């Protein structure tokens, strides 16, 4: 998978197929786009808010585990 950048700690891919794989892996559906230096990048999740929620749940689970 080619990650071309990130926003809010979430990966931006160069193909929508890669974004969809990330979405499925994180229990999301769909993808949305971002402009990365004049190039369209794809992020998993129907919208940015849902994708960010996944990251915050993962971070919370990890930080509250005591490790």
HELIX and SHEET records of a PDB file:
HELIX    1   1 UNK A   16  UNK A   25  1                                  10    
HELIX    2   2 UNK A   48  UNK A   63  1                                  16    
SHEET    1   A 2 UNK A   3  UNK A   7  0                                        
SHEET    2   A 2 UNK A  10  UNK A  13 -1                                        
SHEET    1   B 2 UNK A  31  UNK A  36  0                                        
SHEET    2   B 2 UNK A  39  UNK A  44 -1                                        
END                                                                             
